[in-house]
Amino acid sequence: MNFPQIDPIIFSLGPLAVRWYGMMYLLGFVGGYFMMCHIARLREMPIKKEAISDLLFYAVLGVVIGGRLGYTLFYNSGYYLKHPLEILYVWEGGMSFHGGLLGVLLVLSIFSWRRDLPILLVADLAVSAVPIGLGFGRIGNFINAELWGRVTDHPWGVIFPGAGPLPRHPSQLYEAGLEGLVLLILIYLLHRFGVRRGIPAFSFILFYGIFRFLIEFVRQPDNHLGFLWGGATMGQLLSLPMILFGLGGLIYVLNRNKL
């Protein structure tokens, strides 16, 4: 089927244009805030709403700075070494989730140190919000007709403008479902069942890595990178350390009291 023609601008007020992609980010941040407040009450965490607001602000900084630097380093380092000032041009697109994750881990460490809170408690709280942002963000990618999948003959294939005449996997929606909805349900249930501290955070890292690795089989790799070692994509290579780190963290947490 042809890509549904969706106007990227929802409405305009003079020179101010509200776009779908920006709206998706806003919904992700607002939804993430309320989810963190709910989880903090559910788990009786020693953290107030004001601190949760600060945590969200820290996380946004980590996502933007880490995601941009990660993209320039992992996906297009040669270009940005020649044009370093364009690293600041975030409005032109180009963000890496894996870089954003590293940025968030750094700011969470700073936040927990300044607030004198256990890092695993802060991480467990933060990951409860991330799937909401991921889900809305991937829907925004679909509306923008970007980050499409590989060519397919399945009946749900979509012909995206700018991607040629052949139908492609709507991989953005696959990611919205797995990285967004499925991860949200998983992390929420772990909190609901009162699992040991650290399990939600490491479970998120593990399962995001698995989901992203699998979806990369139907997602079109970046044109300037293509396929790398053994036919793997950059997204798959970056997901492997996440899988190992998440699995190792779960083993450590589950066996901590036995050591």
C-alpha positions in Angstrom: 0.0 0.0 0.0 1.1 3.6 -0.5 2.2 5.6 2.4 -0.7 7.6 3.9 -0.2 11.2 3.1 0.0 12.9 6.5 0.8 16.6 6.7 3.8 16.9 9.0 2.4 20.2 10.4 -0.6 19.8 12.8 -1.4 23.5 12.9 0.3 26.9 12.7 0.0 30.0 14.7 1.8 32.7 12.6 5.4 31.7 12.3 5.0 28.9 14.9 4.3 25.5 13.4 3.4 22.5 15.6 4.7 19.4 13.9 3.7 15.7 14.5 7.3 14.7 15.3 7.6 17.4 18.0 4.2 16.4 19.3 5.4 12.8 19.6 8.4 13.9 21.7 6.1 16.0 23.9 3.7 13.1 24.5 6.6 10.9 25.3 8.0 13.3 27.9 4.6 14.0 29.5 3.7 10.3 29.5 7.1 9.4 30.9 6.7 11.9 33.8 3.4 10.5 34.9 4.6 6.9 34.6 7.6 7.7 36.8 5.3 9.4 39.4 3.1 6.3 39.4 6.0 3.8 39.7 7.5 5.9 42.5 4.3 5.6 44.5 3.8 2.0 43.6 7.3 1.0 44.8 7.2 3.5 47.6 10.5 5.0 46.4 12.1 7.8 48.5 11.9 10.3 45.7 9.5 13.3 45.5 7.7 14.7 42.4 10.1 17.7 42.3 13.0 15.3 42.0 11.2 13.3 39.3 10.9 16.5 37.3 14.6 17.1 37.7 15.3 13.5 36.7 13.3 13.9 33.6 15.2 17.1 32.7 18.5 15.3 33.3 17.3 12.4 31.1 16.3 14.7 28.3 19.7 16.3 28.3 21.3 12.9 28.2 19.2 11.8 25.3 19.8 14.9 23.2 23.5 15.3 23.9 24.4 11.6 24.0 22.1 10.7 21.0 23.7 13.4 18.9 27.3 12.6 19.8 26.5 8.9 19.4 25.2 9.5 15.9 28.2 11.5 14.9 30.6 8.9 16.3 28.9 5.7 15.3 27.2 6.5 12.1 28.9 9.4 10.3 32.2 10.2 12.0 34.1 10.9 8.8 31.6 13.7 7.7 31.5 15.4 11.1 35.3 15.3 11.5 35.3 17.5 8.4 32.3 19.6 9.5 32.5 19.7 13.4 30.2 22.7 13.7 27.4 20.7 12.2 27.4 18.4 15.2 25.3 21.2 16.8 22.7 21.1 14.0 20.3 18.8 15.8 17.4 20.2 13.9 18.7 18.6 10.8 18.2 15.1 12.3 20.6 12.3 13.2 20.3 10.8 16.6 21.5 7.4 17.9 19.5 5.6 20.6 22.7 3.8 21.8 24.5 7.1 22.2 21.4 8.5 24.0 21.5 5.5 26.3 25.1 6.2 27.2 24.2 9.9 27.8 21.3 8.9 30.1 23.5 6.5 32.1 26.0 9.3 32.7 23.4 11.8 33.8 21.6 9.2 36.0 24.9 8.6 37.7 25.3 12.3 38.3 21.7 12.7 39.5 21.9 9.8 41.9 25.2 11.1 43.3 23.8 14.6 43.9 20.6 13.3 45.4 22.3 10.6 47.4 20.1 7.9 45.9 21.0 4.4 44.9 21.9 4.3 41.2 19.8 1.1 40.6 16.7 2.7 42.1 17.1 5.8 39.9 17.7 3.6 36.8 14.7 1.4 37.6 12.5 4.5 37.8 13.9 6.0 34.6 13.5 3.0 32.4 9.8 2.9 33.3 9.4 6.0 31.2 11.7 5.2 28.3 9.4 2.8 26.4 6.7 5.5 26.2 9.1 7.9 24.5 10.4 5.2 22.2 6.9 4.2 21.2 5.8 7.7 20.3 9.2 8.5 18.7 8.9 5.5 16.3 5.3 6.6 15.4 6.8 10.0 14.6 9.4 8.3 12.4 6.6 6.6 10.5 4.6 9.8 10.1 7.8 11.5 8.8 8.3 8.5 6.4 11.9 8.0 7.6 13.9 5.0 8.9 11.9 2.7 6.7 12.4 -1.1 6.4 13.7 -3.3 3.6 11.8 -4.3 0.6 9.1 -6.9 1.2 6.4 -8.8 -0.6 4.1 -9.0 2.5 0.7 -7.5 2.0 1.3 -4.9 4.8 4.3 -3.5 3.0 4.3 0.3 2.5 5.6 2.3 -0.4 7.3 5.3 1.3 8.0 8.5 -0.6 11.7 8.8 -1.4 12.3 5.1 -0.9 11.6 3.9 -4.4 8.6 2.2 -6.0 8.7 -1.1 -4.0 6.8 -1.8 -0.8 8.9 -1.9 2.4 8.5 -3.2 5.9 7.0 -0.5 8.2 9.8 -1.2 10.6 9.1 2.0 12.5 5.8 0.4 13.6 7.5 -2.9 14.5 9.8 -0.9 16.8 6.9 1.1 18.2 5.2 -2.2 19.1 8.3 -4.0 20.6 10.5 -1.2 22.0 7.4 0.8 23.0 4.3 -1.2 24.0 5.9 -4.6 24.8 8.8 -3.1 26.8 6.3 -0.8 28.6 4.2 -3.8 29.7 7.2 -5.8 30.7 8.8 -3.1 32.8 5.5 -2.2 34.4 4.7 -5.8 35.4 8.2 -6.2 36.9 7.5 -3.2 39.1 4.0 -4.4 39.8 5.4 -7.7 41.1 7.9 -5.9 43.3 11.0 -7.5 41.8 14.5 -6.9 43.2 16.1 -3.5 42.6 18.0 -3.4 39.4 16.0 -6.1 37.6 13.7 -3.6 35.7 16.8 -1.5 34.5 18.8 -4.5 33.3 15.7 -6.2 31.8 15.1 -3.0 29.7 18.7 -3.0 28.5 18.6 -6.7 27.7 15.3 -6.8 25.9 15.8 -3.5 24.0 19.0 -5.0 22.7 17.3 -8.2 21.6 14.3 -6.4 20.0 16.5 -3.9 18.1 18.9 -6.7 17.0 15.9 -8.6 15.5 14.2 -5.7 13.9 17.4 -4.7 12.1 16.9 -7.8 9.9 14.0 -6.0 8.3 15.2 -2.4 8.7 17.0 -0.6 5.9 20.6 0.2 7.0 22.0 3.7 6.5 23.0 4.3 2.9 26.5 5.6 3.8 27.2 2.6 6.0 25.3 -0.4 4.5 26.1 -3.8 5.8 29.2 -4.3 8.0 31.0 -7.4 9.4 29.3 -10.6 8.4 26.3 -8.7 6.9 25.4 -7.2 10.3 24.2 -3.6 10.5 25.6 -0.9 12.8 22.4 -1.1 14.9 23.0 -4.9 15.4 26.7 -4.4 16.4 25.7 -1.7 18.9 22.9 -3.9 20.3 25.2 -6.8 21.1 27.0 -5.0 24.0 23.6 -4.0 25.4 22.4 -7.7 25.4 25.6 -8.8 27.1 25.5 -5.9 29.6 21.8 -6.5 30.4 22.3 -10.2 30.8 25.4 -9.8 33.0 23.6 -7.2 35.2 20.6 -9.5 35.7 22.9 -12.4 36.7 24.7 -10.1 39.1 21.5 -8.8 40.7 19.9 -12.2 41.0 23.0 -13.7 42.6 24.0 -10.6 44.7 22.7 -12.0 48.0 24.4 -15.4 47.3 27.9 -14.0 47.0 
